C-alpha cells in the first residue's frame, strides 16, 4: 500500500487554501429553527424538509461517515486523503446551501465546486485502479473496519447525490459540478474500500 500512497503525495499536499478555515464563537442553539426552517448561505430561509436542506444535509451525513472511516484506518496516508475529501465536501455543502440569488458571491474551491475538483477525483480513481485492479464480481463489504466504513461512507455519498438530483428536478439551482463531484466521489470511495480491504473479499454469492 505504501508505494501507491507515495505516488499520490502530490495530490494530498495540493494547495490547502482551497478549503475554508473559519474560527468563530457561536452558541450551539439559536432557536431560529424552532419554526421548522433553516437558513441559507448569504441569507434567506427554507423549510428543513426542502429539497435543498435534504441535499446538503445528506452531504453533512457523508462528512460524518468519512470521519468514522478516517478514525478506523491504520494508514496515515489514507487518513490524510479522507480528511481532504471531508474538507472538499464542505465546499459541496456550501454550494448546495447557498441562496440562489447570491451565487455570484461564491468562491471557487471554497464555497463553489469547480471542474478541476471533479477532474482530480477522476485522476485519482484511475491511478488507484491501475495499481490495484478491481474485482470481477460483486463483493460483500466488511473485510476490516476501515474498508467497511468506507463502504458506509460511499452509500452516504450516493444518497447525497440522489438528494441533489431531486433538488435539481424540483427546479432548484444546482451546480452541475457539485452533482458530478458527488458521483465521482462515490466511485472513489468504492475503489478505496477495495484497496483498504487488503485481500480478496467475500463474493456476493457463496461459491
Secondary structure in CASP SS format (residue, H / E / C, confidence):
PFRMAT SS
TARGET T0000
AUTHOR 0000-0000-0000
METHOD secondary structure of the structure
MODEL  1
X C 1.00
X H 1.00
X H 1.00
X H 1.00
X H 1.00
X H 1.00
X H 1.00
X C 1.00
X H 1.00
X H 1.00
X H 1.00
X H 1.00
X C 1.00
X C 1.00
X C 1.00
X H 1.00
X H 1.00
X H 1.00
X C 1.00
X C 1.00
X C 1.00
X C 1.00
X C 1.00
X C 1.00
X C 1.00
X C 1.00
X C 1.00
X C 1.00
X C 1.00
X C 1.00
X C 1.00
X C 1.00
X C 1.00
X C 1.00
X C 1.00
X C 1.00
X E 1.00
X E 1.00
X E 1.00
X C 1.00
X E 1.00
X C 1.00
X C 1.00
X C 1.00
X E 1.00
X E 1.00
X E 1.00
X C 1.00
X C 1.00
X C 1.00
X H 1.00
X H 1.00
X H 1.00
X H 1.00
X H 1.00
X H 1.00
X H 1.00
X H 1.00
X H 1.00
X H 1.00
X H 1.00
X H 1.00
X H 1.00
X H 1.00
X H 1.00
X H 1.00
X H 1.00
X H 1.00
X H 1.00
X H 1.00
X H 1.00
X H 1.00
X C 1.00
X C 1.00
X C 1.00
X H 1.00
X H 1.00
X H 1.00
X H 1.00
X H 1.00
X H 1.00
X H 1.00
X H 1.00
X H 1.00
X H 1.00
X H 1.00
X H 1.00
X H 1.00
X H 1.00
X H 1.00
X H 1.00
X H 1.00
X H 1.00
X H 1.00
X H 1.00
X H 1.00
X C 1.00
X E 1.00
X C 1.00
X H 1.00
X H 1.00
X H 1.00
X H 1.00
X H 1.00
X H 1.00
X C 1.00
X C 1.00
X E 1.00
X C 1.00
X C 1.00
X C 1.00
X E 1.00
X C 1.00
X C 1.00
X H 1.00
X H 1.00
X H 1.00
X H 1.00
X H 1.00
X H 1.00
X H 1.00
X H 1.00
X H 1.00
X H 1.00
X H 1.00
X H 1.00
X H 1.00
X H 1.00
X H 1.00
X H 1.00
X H 1.00
X C 1.00
X C 1.00
X C 1.00
X C 1.00
X C 1.00
X C 1.00
X C 1.00
X E 1.00
X C 1.00
X C 1.00
X C 1.00
X C 1.00
X C 1.00
X H 1.00
X H 1.00
X H 1.00
X H 1.00
X H 1.00
X H 1.00
X H 1.00
X H 1.00
X H 1.00
X H 1.00
X H 1.00
X H 1.00
X H 1.00
X H 1.00
X H 1.00
X H 1.00
X H 1.00
X H 1.00
X H 1.00
X H 1.00
X H 1.00
X H 1.00
X H 1.00
X H 1.00
X H 1.00
X C 1.00
X C 1.00
X C 1.00
X C 1.00
X C 1.00
X C 1.00
X H 1.00
X H 1.00
X H 1.00
X H 1.00
X H 1.00
X H 1.00
X H 1.00
X H 1.00
X H 1.00
X H 1.00
X H 1.00
X H 1.00
X H 1.00
X H 1.00
X H 1.00
X H 1.00
X H 1.00
X H 1.00
X H 1.00
X H 1.00
X H 1.00
X H 1.00
X C 1.00
X C 1.00
X C 1.00
X C 1.00
X C 1.00
X E 1.00
X C 1.00
X C 1.00
X C 1.00
X C 1.00
END
